[in-house]
Amino acid sequence: MTEDGSTGRGVGAGAALPQPSAGVHDEQEDEDAIVNRISLFLCTFTLAVSAGAVLLLPFSIISNEILLSFPHNYYIQWLNGSLIHGLWNLASLFSNLCLFVLMPFAFFFLESEGFAGLKKGLRARILETLVMLLLLALLVLGMVWVASALLDKDAASRESLYDLWEFYLPYLYSCVSLMGCLLLLLCTPVGLSRMFAVMGQLLVKPAILEDLDEQMYIVALEEEALQRRLAGLSSPVDYSVVELEQELENVKIFKKKLERRKKASAWERNLVYPAVMVLLLIETSISVLLVACNILCLLVDETAMPKGTRGPGIGNASLSAFGFVGAALEIILIFYLMVSSVVGFYSLRFFGDFIPKKDDTTMTKIIGNCVSLLVLSSALPVMSRTLGLHKLHLSRAPRESDTAKPSANGHQKAL
């Protein structure tokens, strides 16, 4: 019997009740941190592949002009068509790997918890992720096989999957590139119209007929009045605390913009902003003009259509009638179209929630952004060539074995 009248056995029984262990929570947090780190690494690799796919097109154009300018230079003999062609093959391979393997793995690995009945841990999550990837691969390949069988009138295509590597996987990636090209055609006009507003937010506008000191004085008075209302020093008002805090935050943001405009030099206000706007106007006009000319050529001249592997290889002919200057202009326009397409993508209402925010972006949203940028970058060469910005042919002349490949049942498929 203790001093408070209770028995020692009762106290012991109460102390023996199971309590949640802090080590279990720490282990779960460490496991989640490892999963997030792996997913972030895969996203970083995917972004690197996207950047490489975008940079390969300007690199190919520059290499072609360098080989034309110095055809017999010993120090640039390593720069040849085989190297460029191999880099494009690697870009296509890693794009397929990221799009169909790494990004689905990152998503399923992030959402996995392990099958019921198995011991929880990284192994269980990896096992569940691999099973989900297998099921997804079977589903996608089945859909591609059905689509190919419906489009192909030959009944033998419904009986064999012998051409999985030679036909179905390139066909699947071509479908993804087609969707990315359609997305680019939708995003690029929106981005071209939004580029002026975006640059206007990033640059300092000229202060024409504006008194910045007076505006800052008025903003400082508004900020002080709002702070007094929040502190309860003034008479009661109808505004709630949340509305006052939001209004105070907007005033502070506007005050920072005014301070930045005041600190900017006269060169930045009166020269940089007009020069950038004029440059954007020129690039937009040239882009629209080139697209219009190429569309008219496609409508009038049938030989202007892209012919696959036909045409001069790298180092044989210049891409522009203006030589190196024209090639440099094409590179600038390609980068401008890519930036405009990204701006237009995030400006669309459906993809507006995909915009990353500092310290407030989930891993699922990061994966979605990486997949979107990878699709856009994979479709950029196709759209550039379709619009007449890139006519360099990197592959060799078509061989008979490449155009028609017999399968095990005698069926031939041409891609």
GIFEN-V617340 format. One record per residue. N is the residue number from 0. PHI is phi in whole degrees, 0 to 359 (none if undefined). D_LAST is the distance of its C-alpha to the last C-alpha in Angstrom with 2 decimals. Layout:
N&PHI&D_LAST + N&PHI&D_LAST
This chain:
0&none&90.03 + 1&267&88.88 + 2&294&90.65 + 3&271&88.72 + 4&92&89.60 + 5&266&86.26 + 6&276&85.80 + 7&294&83.97 + 8&295&81.78 + 9&297&80.51 + 10&296&79.60 + 11&296&77.83 + 12&293&75.84 + 13&294&74.78 + 14&287&73.68 + 15&272&71.58 + 16&296&69.21 + 17&291&65.54 + 18&247&64.37 + 19&297&60.81 + 20&276&60.06 + 21&289&58.96 + 22&294&57.07 + 23&295&54.62 + 24&295&53.77 + 25&296&53.46 + 26&295&51.13 + 27&294&48.92 + 28&295&48.89 + 29&296&47.99 + 30&295&45.11 + 31&297&43.78 + 32&295&44.20 + 33&295&42.11 + 34&297&39.34 + 35&296&39.42 + 36&293&39.44 + 37&295&36.37 + 38&297&34.48 + 39&294&35.65 + 40&296&34.49 + 41&295&30.95 + 42&294&31.06 + 43&297&32.32 + 44&296&29.54 + 45&295&26.95 + 46&296&28.78 + 47&296&28.79 + 48&296&25.01 + 49&298&24.82 + 50&297&27.35 + 51&295&25.55 + 52&294&22.27 + 53&287&24.46 + 54&283&26.50 + 55&294&23.72 + 56&294&23.00 + 57&298&26.72 + 58&296&27.02 + 59&294&24.34 + 60&294&26.18 + 61&296&29.53 + 62&298&28.45 + 63&297&27.30 + 64&291&30.70 + 65&293&32.64 + 66&294&31.13 + 67&288&32.00 + 68&282&35.51 + 69&231&36.26 + 70&289&34.24 + 71&244&36.75 + 72&286&38.04 + 73&291&38.42 + 74&281&38.09 + 75&240&34.56 + 76&292&33.01 + 77&290&31.27 + 78&271&29.31 + 79&220&26.48 + 80&294&22.78 + 81&295&22.17 + 82&296&23.98 + 83&297&22.17 + 84&296&18.71 + 85&295&19.99 + 86&295&21.37 + 87&294&18.14 + 88&295&16.51 + 89&294&19.63 + 90&297&19.55 + 91&294&16.08 + 92&297&17.31 + 93&289&20.61 + 94&295&19.25 + 95&298&17.31 + 96&297&20.53 + 97&290&22.78 + 98&286&20.93 + 99&255&20.31 + 100&235&23.21 + 101&290&26.00 + 102&291&26.57 + 103&298&26.57 + 104&296&28.81 + 105&298&31.12 + 106&292&31.47 + 107&292&32.15 + 108&293&34.38 + 109&290&36.33 + 110&269&36.89 + 111&283&37.58 + 112&229&41.12 + 113&99&40.79 + 114&292&41.03 + 115&293&44.41 + 116&96&46.70 + 117&261&45.31 + 118&291&47.03 + 119&290&45.94 + 120&156&44.54 + 121&294&41.48 + 122&297&40.45 + 123&295&40.54 + 124&291&38.49 + 125&294&35.86 + 126&298&35.74 + 127&297&35.29 + 128&296&32.54 + 129&295&30.56 + 130&296&31.02 + 131&295&29.84 + 132&296&26.71 + 133&297&25.99 + 134&296&26.53 + 135&295&24.36 + 136&297&21.44 + 137&298&21.93 + 138&295&22.14 + 139&293&18.99 + 140&296&16.85 + 141&296&18.57 + 142&295&17.84 + 143&294&14.07 + 144&296&14.26 + 145&295&16.45 + 146&297&14.39 + 147&295&11.31 + 148&293&13.99 + 149&288&15.56 + 150&280&12.69 + 151&269&11.64 + 152&282&14.76 + 153&284&14.65 + 154&290&17.27 + 155&293&16.03 + 156&290&13.41 + 157&273&16.60 + 158&249&18.27 + 159&220&16.27 + 160&247&15.10 + 161&295&14.47 + 162&269&10.86 + 163&299&12.33 + 164&281&11.94 + 165&277&8.75 + 166&233&6.69 + 167&290&9.43 + 168&293&10.95 + 169&298&8.31 + 170&295&7.67 + 171&296&11.48 + 172&292&12.07 + 173&295&10.10 + 174&295&12.42 + 175&294&15.29 + 176&296&14.72 + 177&296&14.71 + 178&296&17.93 + 179&295&19.34 + 180&293&18.81 + 181&297&20.58 + 182&294&23.22 + 183&295&23.70 + 184&296&24.20 + 185&277&26.77 + 186&277&28.50 + 187&297&28.75 + 188&299&31.16 + 189&295&33.25 + 190&294&33.36 + 191&297&34.39 + 192&282&37.29 + 193&270&38.23 + 194&298&38.28 + 195&294&41.73 + 196&292&43.20 + 197&294&41.78 + 198&293&43.13 + 199&295&46.38 + 200&282&46.76 + 201&276&46.09 + 202&261&48.31 + 203&267&52.03 + 204&282&52.90 + 205&295&55.85 + 206&270&59.15 + 207&260&60.29 + 208&54&63.51 + 209&232&63.15 + 210&252&65.74 + 211&293&63.93 + 212&296&67.24 + 213&293&68.34 + 214&296&65.08 + 215&294&65.27 + 216&295&68.89 + 217&293&67.99 + 218&294&65.13 + 219&295&67.52 + 220&295&70.05 + 221&296&67.45 + 222&296&66.35 + 223&294&69.98 + 224&294&70.73 + 225&293&67.82 + 226&296&68.86 + 227&292&72.40 + 228&297&71.23 + 229&293&69.27 + 230&280&72.31 + 231&78&74.55 + 232&274&76.84 + 233&253&76.72 + 234&294&77.60 + 235&298&75.30 + 236&233&72.38 + 237&278&70.02 + 238&289&66.94 + 239&276&65.73 + 240&295&65.13 + 241&295&61.33 + 242&294&61.26 + 243&295&63.59 + 244&296&61.51 + 245&295&58.35 + 246&294&60.26 + 247&295&61.67 + 248&295&58.20 + 249&295&57.02 + 250&294&60.11 + 251&295&59.49 + 252&296&55.91 + 253&296&57.20 + 254&294&59.96 + 255&295&57.50 + 256&296&55.61 + 257&294&58.91 + 258&297&59.92 + 259&294&56.67 + 260&295&57.20 + 261&287&60.79 + 262&282&59.94 + 263&294&57.28 + 264&283&58.51 + 265&294&59.06 + 266&296&56.23 + 267&292&53.77 + 268&284&54.99 + 269&260&55.51 + 270&239&52.94 + 271&294&49.92 + 272&298&49.28 + 273&297&49.49 + 274&295&47.44 + 275&294&44.58 + 276&294&44.64 + 277&295&44.65 + 278&297&41.74 + 279&298&39.72 + 280&295&40.63 + 281&293&39.55 + 282&297&36.17 + 283&295&35.52 + 284&295&36.61 + 285&295&34.47 + 286&298&31.37 + 287&296&32.02 + 288&294&32.83 + 289&296&29.65 + 290&296&27.52 + 291&296&29.58 + 292&296&29.34 + 293&292&25.57 + 294&295&25.32 + 295&295&27.75 + 296&296&25.82 + 297&295&22.62 + 298&284&24.84 + 299&268&26.75 + 300&252&24.58 + 301&288&21.17 + 302&289&20.60 + 303&280&20.88 + 304&294&17.49 + 305&299&15.07 + 306&250&13.24 + 307&72&10.85 + 308&266&12.31 + 309&282&15.13 + 310&121&18.59 + 311&287&21.25 + 312&275&20.88 + 313&289&23.28 + 314&84&26.91 + 315&256&26.54 + 316&208&27.17 + 317&284&28.50 + 318&278&26.54 + 319&224&29.59 + 320&291&32.35 + 321&265&34.86 + 322&72&33.74 + 323&295&34.31 + 324&294&35.93 + 325&295&32.98 + 326&295&30.62 + 327&297&33.06 + 328&296&33.12 + 329&297&29.34 + 330&297&29.58 + 331&298&32.40 + 332&293&30.54 + 333&296&27.47 + 334&296&29.90 + 335&295&31.78 + 336&294&28.78 + 337&293&27.88 + 338&296&31.51 + 339&295&31.77 + 340&294&28.77 + 341&293&30.36 + 342&297&33.70 + 343&293&32.27 + 344&298&30.51 + 345&282&33.87 + 346&274&35.65 + 347&293&33.89 + 348&294&36.17 + 349&289&33.72 + 350&257&32.97 + 351&294&36.53 + 352&285&37.57 + 353&279&34.97 + 354&296&37.11 + 355&291&38.42 + 356&237&42.20 + 357&295&44.34 + 358&60&45.74 + 359&210&44.48 + 360&229&40.77 + 361&284&39.68 + 362&294&37.08 + 363&298&34.97 + 364&291&34.96 + 365&296&34.13 + 366&297&31.05 + 367&299&29.98 + 368&295&30.53 + 369&295&28.51 + 370&296&25.47 + 371&297&25.84 + 372&294&26.16 + 373&293&23.16 + 374&294&20.94 + 375&296&22.59 + 376&290&22.23 + 377&290&18.51 + 378&269&18.06 + 379&298&20.62 + 380&298&18.56 + 381&296&16.13 + 382&291&19.26 + 383&297&21.17 + 384&287&18.78 + 385&295&18.52 + 386&275&22.32 + 387&87&22.88 + 388&268&24.25 + 389&210&21.90 + 390&237&20.47 + 391&273&20.28 + 392&256&17.30 + 393&265&17.27 + 394&268&14.71 + 395&281&15.68 + 396&296&14.97 + 397&292&11.75 + 398&259&12.68 + 399&294&12.23 + 400&288&11.55 + 401&275&8.58 + 402&279&6.89 + 403&216&7.82 + 404&244&9.24 + 405&286&12.10 + 406&262&13.34 + 407&293&17.04 + 408&263&17.74 + 409&86&16.22 + 410&279&13.24 + 411&246&10.00 + 412&237&6.52 + 413&244&3.82 + 414&255&0.00
